[in-house]
């Protein structure tokens, strides 16, 4: 698939979203004891992962969709990267990440970094104060999420980058739910000691 050097194709984002939905539905069906449905969602997820890798992976570069906009993070977060390519995908994610990940890519980037020994890089991204960045928002005196990362702000209370706040609670504060229980029935609190 041909991609623009600066933008992830719609098919890439849509396929990833379909995969995340299948993953979530498999988990929900498992919690509800619906083993047949869980197996169906699981089989669908494996097919999506396989098709995703075949369609968007470039073996020469080791990246997905040209590596733009956190594309490698989507692939890692979806679980679509084969085991023999994981090390290369992780290295590409840490070394070539740019701040153009947007509303959907930002949570994928943060999650993929934290799950793949990239905690130090995640912290660097969150601490950057250049424009555009979350750090610049904070350095400029914002006490809430603005409607964009550039100086020309359209709204002053916007949920777009709530994924950053979620990252802080989940990874920095260490508040998580047990995946073996529904919703927030059982919580885990394991504060993070910082990047190693």
Long-range contacts (C-beta under 8 A, 24 or more apart in sequence): 1-55, 1-56, 1-65, 3-65, 3-66, 3-68, 4-66, 4-68, 5-66, 5-68, 6-68, 6-69, 6-100, 7-68, 7-69, 8-65, 8-68, 8-69, 8-70, 8-71, 8-74, 8-105, 9-65, 11-55, 12-56, 12-64, 12-65, 12-71, 12-74, 13-74, 13-104, 15-48, 15-51, 15-52, 15-55, 15-56, 16-52, 16-74, 16-78, 16-108, 17-104, 18-48, 19-45, 19-48, 19-49, 19-52, 19-78, 19-80, 20-77, 20-78, 22-48, 23-78, 23-79, 27-179, 31-180, 31-181, 31-182, 48-78, 48-80, 49-78, 49-79, 49-80, 50-80, 52-78, 52-80, 53-80, 53-81, 53-82, 57-85, 61-92, 62-88, 62-89, 62-92, 63-89, 63-92, 64-89, 67-92, 67-96, 68-98, 68-100, 69-98, 69-100, 69-101, 69-102, 69-105, 70-97, 70-100, 70-101, 70-105, 70-106, 70-108, 70-109, 70-112, 71-105, 72-112, 73-97, 73-101, 73-105, 73-108, 73-109, 73-111, 73-112, 73-113, 74-105, 74-108, 74-112, 76-112, 76-115, 76-116, 77-108, 77-111, 77-112, 77-115, 86-116, 90-116, 90-117, 90-118, 93-118, 93-121, 94-118, 94-121, 97-121, 97-125, 99-125, 99-128, 99-132, 99-133, 99-149, 103-160, 103-161, 103-163, 106-161, 106-163, 106-164, 107-163, 107-166, 107-167, 110-163, 110-164, 110-167, 110-171, 111-167, 114-167, 114-171, 119-171, 119-192, 119-194, 119-195, 119-196, 120-195, 120-196, 122-167, 122-171, 122-195, 123-194, 123-195, 126-164, 126-167, 134-161, 134-164
